[in-house]
């Protein structure tokens, strides 16, 4: 399995949300914004919060990204709510400031390592019925879900790929996607009064 299938997504998300801070936020930054591990490890709270409110978008500077390509990813309502609730909980402790790293358990500490996030993600998958879950699968899942509602170029922009051929590797249309596409085509033909041939008896 290279993505989290729809029938497993709610369970995986529920288990991830039950993990201690900062893993739930790391999980959703990968699943809902398509960020790489290296990118989320560089995020400070000032990248997500302004005047104690969530920003509308995550702005990744060239130095934060794999290929030095700046990109802007709008935050979903779910991700924005999680960012806000997490920040509100943390700033009760006056030691936290917008300059502190997002993916850390305590202020002034290093962010969780890539290995730690990989290990926790593996544990989440195991708890969700023995799924072989990796952080990269969350990014694949983000890309595939996004492609179901938009075009390949938009997905390419969200992932920060230089070539659309790379983006195609990350997206996994399935038979259900094909069925919906064919039904949508049939509806379009009907709306345009395209007469379908009568099937032979």
C-alpha positions as CSV (number, residue, x, y, z in Angstrom):
1,X,0.0,0.0,0.0
2,X,1.5,3.3,-1.1
3,X,-1.3,5.5,0.3
4,X,-3.8,5.4,3.1
5,X,-7.0,4.0,1.6
6,X,-10.2,5.9,2.3
7,X,-11.6,3.0,4.5
8,X,-8.5,3.2,6.8
9,X,-8.1,7.0,6.9
10,X,-10.5,7.8,9.8
11,X,-9.0,5.1,12.0
12,X,-5.4,6.1,11.3
13,X,-6.2,9.8,11.9
14,X,-8.0,9.0,15.2
15,X,-5.0,7.0,16.5
16,X,-2.5,9.7,15.4
17,X,-4.6,12.4,17.1
18,X,-4.3,10.4,20.3
19,X,-0.6,10.6,20.4
20,X,1.2,13.2,22.6
21,X,2.2,16.6,21.3
22,X,3.8,17.3,18.9
23,X,3.1,14.2,16.8
24,X,-0.6,15.0,15.8
25,X,0.5,18.3,14.3
26,X,3.4,16.7,12.5
27,X,0.9,14.1,11.1
28,X,-1.5,16.6,9.9
29,X,1.1,18.9,8.3
30,X,2.1,15.9,6.2
31,X,-1.4,14.6,5.5
32,X,-3.2,17.9,5.0
33,X,-0.4,20.1,3.6
34,X,1.9,17.6,2.0
35,X,5.0,18.8,3.8
36,X,8.2,16.7,3.9
37,X,9.7,15.6,7.1
38,X,12.6,18.0,6.7
39,X,10.2,20.9,6.1
40,X,8.1,20.4,9.2
41,X,11.2,20.1,11.3
42,X,12.2,23.6,10.3
43,X,8.8,25.3,11.0
44,X,8.6,27.8,13.8
45,X,5.3,28.9,15.3
46,X,5.7,32.2,13.6
47,X,5.4,30.4,10.3
48,X,1.9,29.2,11.3
49,X,0.7,31.9,13.8
50,X,0.4,35.7,13.5
51,X,-1.0,37.8,16.4
52,X,-2.0,34.6,18.1
53,X,-4.2,33.5,15.2
54,X,-3.5,30.9,12.5
55,X,-2.2,32.2,9.2
56,X,-4.2,31.4,6.1
57,X,-1.3,29.7,4.5
58,X,2.0,28.1,5.3
59,X,4.8,29.9,3.5
60,X,7.9,27.8,3.0
61,X,11.1,29.8,2.1
62,X,13.6,28.4,-0.4
63,X,16.0,27.4,2.4
64,X,13.3,25.3,4.0
65,X,12.6,23.2,1.0
66,X,14.3,20.3,-0.7
67,X,15.1,22.0,-4.0
68,X,15.2,25.6,-2.8
69,X,11.8,26.3,-4.3
70,X,9.6,28.6,-2.2
71,X,5.9,27.6,-2.0
72,X,2.7,28.6,-0.3
73,X,0.2,26.0,0.9
74,X,-3.2,27.2,2.2
75,X,-4.2,25.6,5.5
76,X,-7.4,23.6,5.5
77,X,-10.0,24.4,8.2
78,X,-9.1,21.3,10.0
79,X,-5.4,22.0,10.1
80,X,-6.0,25.7,11.0
81,X,-8.2,24.6,14.0
82,X,-5.5,22.1,15.1
83,X,-2.7,24.8,14.8
84,X,-4.8,27.2,16.8
85,X,-5.8,24.8,19.6
86,X,-2.3,23.5,20.0
87,X,-0.8,27.0,20.1
88,X,-3.4,28.2,22.7
89,X,-2.5,25.2,24.9
90,X,1.2,25.8,24.6
91,X,1.3,29.6,25.1
92,X,-0.3,29.1,28.5
93,X,3.2,28.3,29.4
94,X,5.0,31.6,29.0
95,X,8.2,29.9,28.0
96,X,6.7,29.2,24.6
97,X,7.1,31.9,21.9
98,X,6.4,32.2,18.2
99,X,10.1,31.7,17.5
100,X,10.1,28.2,19.0
101,X,10.1,25.2,16.8
102,X,6.7,23.7,16.1
103,X,7.7,20.0,16.2
104,X,9.3,19.9,19.7
105,X,8.0,18.7,23.1
106,X,9.5,21.5,25.1
107,X,10.6,25.1,24.2
108,X,14.3,25.6,23.4
109,X,14.7,21.9,22.5
110,X,15.5,20.3,19.2
111,X,12.6,19.2,17.0
112,X,11.7,15.5,16.9
113,X,14.1,13.7,14.7
114,X,13.1,12.2,11.4
115,X,13.7,8.8,12.9
116,X,11.4,9.6,15.9
117,X,8.6,10.7,13.6
118,X,9.1,7.6,11.4
119,X,9.0,5.3,14.5
120,X,5.8,6.9,15.8
121,X,4.1,6.8,12.4
122,X,5.0,3.1,12.2
123,X,3.4,2.6,15.6
124,X,0.2,4.4,14.5
125,X,0.0,2.1,11.5
126,X,0.5,-1.0,13.6
127,X,-2.3,0.2,16.0
128,X,-4.6,0.8,13.0
129,X,-4.8,-2.9,12.1
130,X,-1.1,-3.6,11.2
131,X,-0.8,-1.1,8.3
132,X,2.7,-0.5,7.1
133,X,2.6,3.3,7.5
134,X,5.4,5.7,6.8
135,X,5.6,9.5,6.7
136,X,6.1,9.5,3.0
137,X,2.8,7.7,2.6
138,X,1.1,10.7,4.2
139,X,2.5,12.9,1.5
140,X,1.4,10.4,-1.2
141,X,-2.1,10.3,0.4
142,X,-2.3,14.1,0.4
143,X,-1.3,14.2,-3.3
144,X,-3.8,11.5,-4.3
145,X,-6.7,13.1,-2.4
146,X,-5.9,16.5,-3.8
147,X,-5.8,15.2,-7.4
148,X,-9.4,14.0,-6.9
149,X,-10.6,17.6,-6.6
150,X,-8.1,19.5,-8.8
151,X,-5.6,19.2,-11.7
152,X,-2.1,17.7,-11.8
153,X,-0.4,21.1,-12.1
154,X,-2.0,22.3,-8.9
155,X,-0.8,19.2,-7.1
156,X,2.6,19.8,-8.5
157,X,2.7,23.3,-7.1
158,X,1.5,22.0,-3.7
159,X,4.2,19.4,-3.5
160,X,6.9,21.7,-4.8
161,X,8.0,19.5,-7.7
162,X,10.1,20.9,-10.5
163,X,8.6,18.4,-13.0
164,X,5.1,17.1,-13.4
165,X,6.4,13.6,-14.1
166,X,7.6,13.5,-10.5
167,X,4.1,14.5,-9.2
168,X,2.6,11.7,-11.2
169,X,4.6,9.2,-9.2
170,X,3.0,10.5,-6.0
171,X,-0.6,10.2,-7.2
172,X,-2.5,6.9,-7.2
173,X,-5.9,7.0,-9.0
174,X,-7.9,3.8,-8.3
175,X,-10.8,2.0,-9.9
176,X,-13.3,4.1,-7.8
177,X,-11.7,7.3,-9.2
178,X,-12.1,5.9,-12.7
179,X,-15.8,4.9,-12.1
180,X,-16.5,8.4,-10.8
181,X,-14.8,10.0,-13.8
182,X,-16.7,7.8,-16.3
183,X,-20.0,8.6,-14.5
184,X,-19.2,12.3,-14.6
185,X,-18.5,12.0,-18.3
186,X,-21.8,10.2,-18.9
187,X,-23.6,12.9,-17.0
188,X,-21.9,15.6,-19.1
189,X,-22.9,13.8,-22.3
190,X,-26.5,13.6,-21.1
191,X,-26.5,17.3,-20.2
192,X,-25.2,18.1,-23.7
193,X,-27.9,15.9,-25.3
194,X,-25.4,13.5,-26.7
195,X,-27.4,10.5,-27.8
196,X,-25.8,7.2,-26.7
197,X,-26.1,4.3,-29.1
198,X,-28.7,1.7,-28.3
199,X,-27.1,-1.4,-27.0
200,X,-27.6,-4.5,-29.2
201,X,-30.2,-7.0,-28.1
